[in-house]
Amino acid sequence: MSDLIARIEKALDEVRPFLANDGGDVSVVEVDGSTLKVQFHGACVGCKVSDFTLKGGIETTIKKYVPEIESVIAINE
């Protein structure tokens, strides 16, 4: 599991600078089978384009590094 998380974090490190430019961030909550659950932070919370960021940016990048992840969802905690 640590290799999986390391690859996920590597993928997130690729998109984090873009989120940080707008005052936001993202973190891993859990991996549930082939689904990655993430949580937005800062300006990303409640942002109108966060769904696009999630699917168009984060999910696409995650799938490039971690093809066994089939979907990425954002949760609020």
Z-matrix of the N, CA and C atoms (Angstrom, degrees):
N
C 1 1.452
C 2 1.529 1 110.93
N 3 1.328 2 118.03 1 -31.45
C 4 1.465 3 119.52 2 -177.96
C 5 1.526 4 111.72 3 -66.11
N 6 1.342 5 117.81 4 -32.29
C 7 1.469 6 120.73 5 175.98
C 8 1.523 7 110.32 6 -66.14
N 9 1.309 8 116.15 7 -40.20
C 10 1.461 9 121.42 8 178.29
C 11 1.529 10 110.46 9 -61.70
N 12 1.315 11 116.59 10 -48.57
C 13 1.466 12 121.14 11 179.78
C 14 1.529 13 110.15 12 -63.95
N 15 1.305 14 117.81 13 -38.47
C 16 1.473 15 120.91 14 178.62
C 17 1.522 16 110.59 15 -62.29
N 18 1.325 17 117.73 16 -41.39
C 19 1.465 18 120.53 17 178.76
C 20 1.527 19 111.27 18 -69.75
N 21 1.319 20 116.33 19 -36.38
C 22 1.466 21 120.28 20 176.37
C 23 1.524 22 109.75 21 -63.56
N 24 1.321 23 116.91 22 -46.31
C 25 1.464 24 120.83 23 179.91
C 26 1.532 25 111.42 24 -63.03
N 27 1.333 26 116.84 25 -36.76
C 28 1.469 27 120.44 26 177.09
C 29 1.532 28 110.01 27 -62.50
N 30 1.325 29 116.19 28 -42.13
C 31 1.465 30 120.43 29 178.28
C 32 1.528 31 110.52 30 -65.18
N 33 1.328 32 117.07 31 -43.83
C 34 1.459 33 120.23 32 179.94
C 35 1.529 34 111.27 33 -65.23
N 36 1.329 35 116.77 34 -33.52
C 37 1.467 36 119.92 35 177.54
C 38 1.526 37 111.56 36 -62.35
N 39 1.327 38 116.00 37 -24.72
C 40 1.468 39 119.89 38 177.95
C 41 1.530 40 111.73 39 -73.49
N 42 1.323 41 118.02 40 -31.59
C 43 1.468 42 120.58 41 -178.07
C 44 1.529 43 113.56 42 -98.54
N 45 1.324 44 117.00 43 -17.87
C 46 1.470 45 120.22 44 -177.51
C 47 1.529 46 114.36 45 -56.64
N 48 1.336 47 119.80 46 -39.32
C 49 1.474 48 118.08 47 179.04
C 50 1.529 49 112.94 48 -59.39
N 51 1.320 50 117.47 49 -35.20
C 52 1.461 51 121.05 50 178.75
C 53 1.529 52 110.69 51 -68.58
N 54 1.326 53 115.98 52 -40.20
C 55 1.461 54 120.06 53 177.37
C 56 1.529 55 110.34 54 -66.83
N 57 1.325 56 116.01 55 -42.37
C 58 1.466 57 120.83 56 -178.69
C 59 1.525 58 111.58 57 -63.31
N 60 1.333 59 117.07 58 -33.33
C 61 1.470 60 119.96 59 177.88
C 62 1.523 61 112.08 60 -59.21
N 63 1.330 62 115.76 61 -27.74
C 64 1.462 63 120.64 62 179.69
C 65 1.527 64 111.96 63 -103.47
N 66 1.331 65 116.71 64 9.55
C 67 1.457 66 120.71 65 177.18
C 68 1.510 67 115.30 66 84.68
N 69 1.329 68 117.08 67 23.50
C 70 1.456 69 120.20 68 -177.72
C 71 1.513 70 113.28 69 -125.00
N 72 1.313 71 115.29 70 -179.86
C 73 1.456 72 122.98 71 177.14
C 74 1.526 73 108.24 72 -161.51
N 75 1.319 74 116.16 73 174.35
C 76 1.452 75 122.69 74 178.54
C 77 1.521 76 108.07 75 -144.55
N 78 1.336 77 116.15 76 147.04
C 79 1.462 78 120.20 77 177.13
C 80 1.522 79 109.85 78 -137.73
N 81 1.322 80 114.63 79 156.76
C 82 1.459 81 121.96 80 178.21
C 83 1.530 82 108.56 81 -78.98
N 84 1.317 83 116.09 82 131.37
C 85 1.461 84 121.17 83 174.56
C 86 1.526 85 108.85 84 -97.86
N 87 1.337 86 116.37 85 -53.34
C 88 1.458 87 120.31 86 177.23
C 89 1.523 88 110.73 87 -167.64
N 90 1.322 89 114.09 88 161.39
C 91 1.456 90 121.36 89 171.20
C 92 1.522 91 105.74 90 -109.20
N 93 1.334 92 114.76 91 123.44
C 94 1.461 93 121.56 92 -179.20
C 95 1.518 94 107.45 93 -120.13
N 96 1.315 95 116.20 94 93.61
C 97 1.461 96 120.37 95 -175.56
C 98 1.515 97 109.98 96 66.77
N 99 1.330 98 116.34 97 -118.43
C 100 1.464 99 120.67 98 179.66
C 101 1.529 100 112.04 99 -100.61
N 102 1.335 101 115.62 100 12.98
C 103 1.465 102 121.01 101 -179.79
C 104 1.523 103 110.23 102 -110.89
N 105 1.317 104 115.07 103 130.52
C 106 1.463 105 121.61 104 175.52
C 107 1.519 106 108.07 105 -100.89
N 108 1.321 107 116.20 106 128.49
C 109 1.458 108 121.40 107 176.44
C 110 1.526 109 108.09 108 -105.08
N 111 1.331 110 115.38 109 126.88
C 112 1.456 111 121.00 110 -179.74
C 113 1.523 112 109.39 111 -124.07
N 114 1.321 113 114.45 112 164.93
C 115 1.455 114 120.11 113 176.59
C 116 1.524 115 108.09 114 -130.34
N 117 1.345 116 115.70 115 132.19
C 118 1.455 117 121.25 116 175.40
C 119 1.526 118 109.81 117 -82.74
N 120 1.333 119 115.20 118 152.71
C 121 1.456 120 122.12 119 178.56
C 122 1.527 121 109.42 120 -133.00
N 123 1.312 122 115.55 121 161.25
C 124 1.462 123 121.37 122 175.59
C 125 1.508 124 112.49 123 63.46
N 126 1.324 125 115.19 124 -136.91
C 127 1.463 126 121.28 125 -176.16
C 128 1.527 127 113.22 126 -64.28
N 129 1.322 128 117.86 127 -17.21
C 130 1.467 129 120.53 128 -179.69
C 131 1.530 130 112.00 129 -72.21
N 132 1.323 131 117.11 130 -23.69
C 133 1.458 132 121.20 131 -179.67
C 134 1.526 133 108.46 132 -68.53
N 135 1.307 134 115.85 133 118.02
C 136 1.457 135 120.97 134 178.87
C 137 1.518 136 115.28 135 78.51
N 138 1.317 137 118.13 136 4.03
C 139 1.471 138 121.38 137 178.97
C 140 1.526 139 109.34 138 -65.48
N 141 1.319 140 115.66 139 139.71
C 142 1.464 141 120.70 140 -177.27
C 143 1.527 142 113.19 141 -66.40
N 144 1.326 143 117.95 142 -24.62
C 145 1.464 144 120.12 143 -179.67
C 146 1.531 145 112.66 144 -103.10
N 147 1.333 146 117.37 145 13.41
C 148 1.465 147 119.25 146 -177.80
C 149 1.530 148 112.26 147 -64.32
N 150 1.331 149 118.11 148 -30.95
C 151 1.472 150 119.44 149 176.84
C 152 1.523 151 110.77 150 -65.12
N 153 1.326 152 116.72 151 -41.06
C 154 1.468 153 120.19 152 176.72
C 155 1.523 154 110.17 153 -64.93
N 156 1.317 155 116.77 154 -43.04
C 157 1.467 156 121.12 155 178.24
C 158 1.517 157 110.25 156 -60.47
N 159 1.331 158 116.58 157 -42.10
C 160 1.457 159 121.15 158 -178.76
C 161 1.527 160 111.13 159 -63.31
N 162 1.324 161 117.11 160 -51.44
C 163 1.466 162 120.47 161 -175.12
C 164 1.525 163 112.57 162 -82.16
N 165 1.327 164 117.20 163 -44.95
C 166 1.460 165 120.73 164 -175.25
C 167 1.505 166 114.61 165 -79.16
N 168 1.314 167 116.87 166 -27.70
C 169 1.461 168 120.18 167 -177.51
C 170 1.512 169 112.89 168 -108.30
N 171 1.317 170 115.96 169 -61.63
C 172 1.466 171 120.40 170 -173.68
C 173 1.524 172 112.07 171 -69.63
N 174 1.332 173 117.99 172 -52.27
C 175 1.466 174 119.87 173 -177.31
C 176 1.526 175 111.64 174 -62.29
N 177 1.312 176 117.05 175 -42.22
C 178 1.470 177 120.47 176 178.92
C 179 1.525 178 111.22 177 -60.67
N 180 1.325 179 116.68 178 -43.88
C 181 1.466 180 120.77 179 -179.23
C 182 1.523 181 110.84 180 -69.26
N 183 1.325 182 117.34 181 -41.44
C 184 1.464 183 120.67 182 177.65
C 185 1.526 184 110.55 183 -58.71
N 186 1.326 185 116.86 184 -45.97
C 187 1.466 186 120.26 185 -178.38
C 188 1.522 187 111.86 186 -63.50
N 189 1.329 188 117.67 187 -28.97
C 190 1.468 189 121.27 188 177.72
C 191 1.528 190 110.35 189 -66.88
N 192 1.322 191 117.28 190 -42.07
C 193 1.460 192 122.26 191 -177.95
C 194 1.524 193 113.37 192 -88.42
N 195 1.324 194 116.22 193 -30.45
C 196 1.462 195 121.40 194 -173.24
C 197 1.533 196 108.66 195 -134.14
N 198 1.334 197 117.72 196 77.25
C 199 1.466 198 120.55 197 -173.84
C 200 1.528 199 114.22 198 -62.58
N 201 1.317 200 117.78 199 -18.48
C 202 1.467 201 118.84 200 178.75
C 203 1.532 202 112.55 201 -74.92
N 204 1.321 203 117.39 202 -12.59
C 205 1.460 204 120.98 203 172.65
C 206 1.528 205 107.48 204 -84.31
N 207 1.334 206 116.48 205 121.10
C 208 1.456 207 121.69 206 -176.76
C 209 1.515 208 113.40 207 -97.28
N 210 1.328 209 117.24 208 -25.57
C 211 1.454 210 119.47 209 178.56
C 212 1.520 211 110.35 210 -149.89
N 213 1.329 212 113.88 211 152.96
C 214 1.463 213 121.15 212 177.28
C 215 1.523 214 106.57 213 -125.18
N 216 1.324 215 115.45 214 128.72
C 217 1.460 216 120.01 215 177.53
C 218 1.521 217 109.38 216 -124.64
N 219 1.308 218 115.26 217 149.53
C 220 1.464 219 121.64 218 176.46
C 221 1.511 220 108.95 219 -99.09
N 222 1.314 221 115.80 220 135.57
C 223 1.454 222 120.63 221 176.64
C 224 1.528 223 109.10 222 -121.47
N 225 1.308 224 115.01 223 158.40
C 226 1.458 225 121.12 224 175.41
C 227 1.521 226 108.09 225 -109.98
N 228 1.300 227 116.53 226 129.23
C 229 1.477 228 120.35 227 178.31
C 230 1.488 229 109.82 228 -122.72
